[in-house]
């Protein structure tokens, strides 16, 4: 079983995480480079753990990177997901219907079905946006977050088409 998820940092749950930010007007950069919504990134299966347990991973930034990587892998052999505060990366390589996931910060490789990776990318994005709005209700009216909501709708459509096409090929 492959897990792609996150744990929200306690600092993101506290009011201090939004100090200096108007959550109605916060920009993508504000979400990417602040404690508004950070935590640990969980990437693992039964045998390998590639998690980034740093307590400061910007969840929305990584969410976007993972969803873009999934789309990129539909037509390219590889994709990268980076982080905002260091030079570490998640490497994704597609070979047929399989995606190999490795990182610059740990050893090991996880191989997952492309369709499963897509489903988890959609779930990751959906849960991230839901949790952000629950923790910081003002973000429900934020234009940047509405843009992410639109990206989620597009990702769901892309995923459904991709799964349908992969079934036709099999």
N, C-alpha and C positions, 0 to 999 in steps of 0.2 A: 504494500500500500504506500502510495506517494502522498506526502503532505506538503502543501504550499500554503502557508498562513503567517500570522504574526501575533505577537503579544504586545498590547499597548503598554507603554511605560507609565508608571505611576505619575511621573512629572507631567505627562500630557493630560492626566485626569484632574490636575490641580489648576486653580485659577491663575497661578503665576505663569503657567505655560502660555497664556494669551496676553500677558502684560505687554503693553505697548502696541497691541494689534487690535484694530477694529475688525471683528470677525465678519461684519457685513461687507467690508471693503478689502479684506486680506487678499493678496495676490498669490499666484502660483509660487513665486519666489519666497513669499512669507511662509507658505506651507512647507516648502522644500528646505528652508534654512532656519527653522525655529523649532521650539519644543511644543508647538501647537498639537502635533499628532505624530509622535515618534514611538519607537519601541524596538522589539527584536523581530528579525525575519526568520521564519522557520522553513527550512527546505530539507526534507529528510524522507527516507524510506526505512525498511526494516534493517538494512545493512549499513547505510551511509547517512551521515549527518553533515550537511553543508550550511547549517544555520549560521546567521550573523547575530550573535547574542550580545549586542553592543549597547542596548538600551537607548540608542539615539537614531536608529535608522528611520529616515523620513518615509513614513508609510505611503503617502500619496505619490511621492517621487518613484519609489520602487514599484508601486502598483502600476503606474504609467509605463515604466520600463518593461515590466513583465508582459503587460498587454500588448505593447508595441512589438516586443520580441516575438510573441506568438503570431502576430500578423506577418511580421517580416519573414518568419520561418515558412510561411506558406509558399514563398517564391524564392527564398534564398537558403543557402546551406547553413549559415550561422548568424547569430545575433549576440549582442552584448548588453548587459544591464550594469550600469555603474552606480556609484553612490555619490552623495554630495560632499561629504566631509573627508574622503580619503581616495586613494587611487585603486581600491579594490574593485573587482568585477565578477559578475556571474557570466559564464560562457555557455552558450547554447549552440548545439550543432545538430542539424537534422540529417538523418540518413533514412530515406524512405518514410515509413510511418513512425519512426522512433526519434526521440529527442534525447541527446546526451547533455547532461547538466554538470558542469564543474565550476570551480571558483578559483580565484587567485589567492584566497585567504585560507583555504583548507585543502586537504588531499581527498581523493575519492571522486567517483563519478556516479551519477544516478541516471539510469536510462528509463524513460517513460514514453508511453504512447502519445503521439502528437495530439490526438483528439482528447485524451485525458488531460494533457497539459493545457489545452484550450479551455476545457471545462473548469479547471482549477484557476486559470487566469481570470475567467469571467466571475467565478465565485469570490476570488480574492478582491477584485475591484468592487463588486457589489457589497460585500461585507465591510470593506474599508470605508466606503461612502456612508453606509448605514451607521457604522460605529462612530465615525466623525460627527455626524449630525446628532447622534444621541448624546455624545459627550459635550459637544459645543452646539447647542440648538440654533444659535444665530447663523451658523454656516448654511442652514437650509435655504437662506435667502441670498447667499453670496454668489456673485456671478461666476467666479472661478469654479466653484463647486457645481453650479448648474452646467458649466462646460464639461466637467468630468461626468456628470449625469448623462449628457448627450453622447460622450465617448463610450460610456457603458452601453447605452442603447445600440450604438453602432457595433460594438464588440460582440454583443449578443447575436445580432443579425449575421455578422461575419462567422461566428462560431457555428450557428445553425446551418448556414450554407456550406461551410467547410465539412461538417459532419455528413451532411447529405451527399456532397460530392465524393467523400471518401467511401461511403457505402456503395455508391454507384460504380466506383472503380473496382471494388472487391468482388 
